[in-house]
Amino acid sequence: MKAIQYQAYGSYEENRLVEVDRPKPKDGEVLVKMSTVGINPLDNTFRSGHIYLATPANVPRVGGHTAHQAGDRVFVGALGWGLVTDGTWREYVAAPAAAISPIPANIDDDVAAAYLAGAGYLSGYLALTEFAKFQPGQTVLAPAIGSAVGMETLQVARRLGASMTISTASTTQKAEQARAAGYEDVIDLSNESMKDGVLRITDGKGVDIVVDGVSGNLTGQALASLAFGGTVVVVGYAGGRQADVSITDIIWKGATIRGFTFRLFKPETVAAAREVLLGYLKAGDLQPTIAKVFPLSDAPEAVRYLIEDRPFGRVLMRV
């Protein structure tokens, strides 16, 4: 069967189309024929070797941090896929029965894939409810409106009852695109800083919660954007792994900073969150957004497009 596999850590081109054996399900597993898969920024992190598990013993590896839709219309997803075990960028996957759930009948294949791609909904929900202890009426900032964490955290926060949801865009064009899609409070970083934008929108109060999937230069701005007693949950580092922060923002704002990783949550906590989010999806409260769909053979370009072009929405591949 066809699969996208990297045999060494490095550039996008290490994502190679290869022929591998079709998996044989063990007891308790189901053979799933993949249809559409999503691309997660973590897929790029794994392949480029920027993670502690990037060792010579952990290659070759089939990519695909999460799976999306397969066979008779089911979601497939399990933590660690594409990192410590082969992922979903292949024609068939042998998945544990517990990793499979039905796709709602009113959701088509691409929307189903976009719903899970990037794990933005799940990350945002857990960051808000488990770490930040979100309460209705609070204000939420999630930078990078086109990203999974930025866009989908805002949708979850709205559903949970946030009084205000704020994001950022790197260009005026993307800010206007976001506003046209219904995201009213988007800070155009080409015109003002994130801190200045947040203080303008909140009348100087700052925000209660920041869910930050960007980090890098924005981490200091995230802390400076907090209201007193606020929380920053660091979910990712698409903008860089080094940050320059003011310690006074941490002290005098009484800030809480949490690092996000799925390993911190009990399996039953993640399962419960997925059930809640699936209910939101069925009800139409979540709007997965698709930027572009590539064929599986174009995996190197698909990953490059996600990482470098930073599109407005999810990037998918058809198997």
PEKA-V227234 format. One record per backbone hydrogen bond with DSSP energy under -1.0 kcal/mol. CO is the residue of the C=O (numbers start at 1). NH is the residue of the N-H. E is the energy in kcal/mol with one decimal. If there is no record, write none. Layout:
co;nh;e
CO;NH;E
CO;NH;E
This chain:
co;nh;e
1;20;-2.8
2;91;-1.8
3;18;-2.9
4;63;-1.5
5;16;-2.4
6;61;-2.3
11;14;-1.8
12;15;-2.2
14;16;-1.3
16;5;-2.7
18;3;-2.0
26;29;-2.2
28;97;-2.3
30;95;-2.8
32;93;-2.4
33;71;-2.8
35;319;-2.5
37;317;-3.0
40;43;-1.9
41;45;-1.8
42;46;-3.1
43;47;-2.1
44;48;-2.4
45;50;-1.8
46;49;-1.1
47;10;-1.8
49;51;-1.0
51;54;-2.1
53;55;-1.9
55;58;-1.9
56;59;-1.0
61;6;-2.6
62;87;-2.8
63;89;-2.3
69;35;-1.9
70;74;-1.5
71;73;-1.2
73;103;-1.9
74;70;-1.5
75;101;-1.8
78;81;-1.3
80;83;-1.9
80;84;-2.0
80;85;-1.2
85;82;-2.6
88;90;-2.3
89;4;-2.9
91;34;-2.4
93;32;-3.1
95;30;-3.1
96;99;-2.1
97;100;-1.5
99;77;-2.1
101;75;-3.7
104;107;-1.9
108;112;-2.5
109;113;-2.3
110;114;-2.7
111;115;-2.1
113;117;-2.0
116;119;-2.2
119;123;-2.5
120;124;-2.7
121;125;-2.5
122;126;-2.3
123;127;-2.7
124;128;-2.4
125;129;-2.8
126;130;-2.1
126;131;-1.3
127;132;-2.4
128;134;-2.6
135;138;-1.9
138;163;-2.0
139;209;-1.7
140;166;-2.7
141;211;-2.5
144;147;-1.5
146;313;-2.0
147;151;-2.5
148;152;-2.2
149;153;-1.7
150;154;-1.2
151;155;-1.5
152;156;-2.1
153;157;-2.9
154;158;-2.4
155;159;-2.0
156;160;-2.1
157;162;-2.5
161;137;-2.6
164;140;-2.4
166;142;-2.6
167;187;-2.8
168;145;-2.9
169;189;-2.8
171;175;-2.0
172;176;-2.6
173;177;-2.1
174;178;-2.4
175;179;-2.3
176;180;-2.2
177;181;-1.1
178;183;-2.4
179;182;-1.4
182;184;-1.0
184;186;-1.2
185;167;-2.0
187;169;-2.5
188;191;-2.2
188;192;-1.7
193;197;-2.4
194;198;-2.7
195;199;-2.6
196;200;-2.1
197;201;-2.5
198;202;-2.5
199;204;-3.1
202;205;-1.3
207;227;-3.0
208;231;-2.2
209;141;-2.7
210;233;-3.2
212;235;-2.8
212;236;-1.5
213;238;-1.4
214;239;-3.0
215;218;-2.0
216;219;-1.4
218;222;-2.5
219;223;-2.1
220;224;-2.1
221;225;-1.1
223;226;-1.2
225;207;-2.3
227;230;-1.9
230;256;-2.1
231;210;-2.6
232;258;-2.7
233;212;-2.7
234;260;-2.8
237;240;-1.4
246;249;-1.0
247;251;-2.4
248;252;-2.4
250;255;-1.9
251;254;-1.3
253;229;-4.2
256;232;-3.0
258;234;-3.1
261;264;-2.0
262;265;-1.7
266;270;-1.9
267;271;-2.6
268;272;-2.1
269;273;-2.0
270;274;-2.3
271;275;-1.9
272;276;-2.0
273;277;-2.5
274;278;-2.4
275;279;-1.8
276;280;-1.9
277;281;-2.5
278;282;-2.6
279;283;-1.8
280;285;-2.5
281;284;-1.4
289;314;-3.4
292;316;-2.2
294;318;-2.6
295;298;-1.9
296;299;-1.4
298;302;-2.5
299;303;-2.6
300;304;-2.2
301;305;-2.8
302;306;-1.8
303;307;-2.6
304;308;-3.2
311;313;-1.3
314;291;-3.1
314;292;-1.3
315;39;-1.9
316;294;-2.7
317;37;-2.8
318;296;-1.9
